[in-house]
Amino acid sequence: MPIVTIQQSPRSVEMKRQLARQITDAFIECYGLPPEAVQIFFDETSHENWAKGGVLAVDREKEQ
């Protein structure tokens, strides 16, 4: 049973639904698994708790 963990900044529920469906479909197609065998966990981190290149994402938003 595959378990997929996605670490990302917050996204809408609709976007997560679409991604979960497409990831599940890929496992169905490639591995021949039933949909119920695929588990997906979304681990969302707010922009104040994530940095890239030494700059918090929340600060990058302010620059744009």
C-alpha positions as CSV (number, residue, x, y, z in Angstrom):
1,M,0.0,0.0,0.0
2,P,1.7,3.2,-1.1
3,I,1.7,6.2,1.2
4,V,2.4,9.6,-0.4
5,T,3.3,12.6,1.8
6,I,3.1,16.1,0.2
7,Q,4.8,18.9,2.0
8,Q,3.6,22.3,0.8
9,S,2.4,25.7,1.7
10,P,-1.4,25.9,2.2
11,R,-3.6,25.3,-0.9
12,S,-7.3,25.2,-1.5
13,V,-9.3,22.1,-0.8
14,E,-10.3,21.9,-4.5
15,M,-6.6,21.9,-5.5
16,K,-5.8,19.1,-3.0
17,R,-8.8,17.1,-4.3
18,Q,-7.6,17.4,-7.8
19,L,-4.0,16.5,-6.9
20,A,-5.1,13.5,-4.8
21,R,-7.2,12.2,-7.7
22,Q,-4.4,12.5,-10.2
23,I,-1.8,10.9,-7.9
24,T,-4.2,8.1,-7.2
25,D,-4.9,7.6,-10.9
26,A,-1.1,7.4,-11.5
27,F,-0.8,4.5,-9.0
28,I,-3.8,2.8,-10.5
29,E,-2.3,3.1,-14.0
30,C,1.3,2.2,-13.1
31,Y,0.9,-0.3,-10.4
32,G,-2.6,-1.7,-11.1
33,L,-3.7,-0.9,-7.6
34,P,-7.3,-0.3,-6.4
35,P,-7.9,3.3,-5.4
36,E,-8.4,2.3,-1.8
37,A,-4.8,1.1,-1.6
38,V,-3.4,4.6,-2.1
39,Q,-3.0,6.9,0.9
40,I,-2.1,10.6,0.6
41,F,-1.1,12.9,3.4
42,F,-1.0,16.7,3.0
43,D,1.4,18.3,5.4
44,E,0.9,22.1,5.1
45,T,3.2,24.6,6.5
46,S,2.3,28.3,6.8
47,H,4.5,30.8,5.1
48,E,5.8,32.0,8.4
49,N,7.2,28.6,9.1
50,W,9.0,27.9,5.8
51,A,12.1,29.6,4.4
52,K,14.0,29.3,1.1
53,G,17.5,30.9,0.6
54,G,17.4,32.2,4.1
55,V,14.2,34.2,3.6
56,L,10.8,33.3,5.1
57,A,8.1,32.8,2.5
58,V,5.9,35.3,4.3
59,D,8.7,37.9,3.7
60,R,8.9,37.0,0.0
61,E,5.2,37.6,-0.3
62,K,5.7,41.2,1.0
63,E,8.4,41.8,-1.6
64,Q,6.2,40.9,-4.5
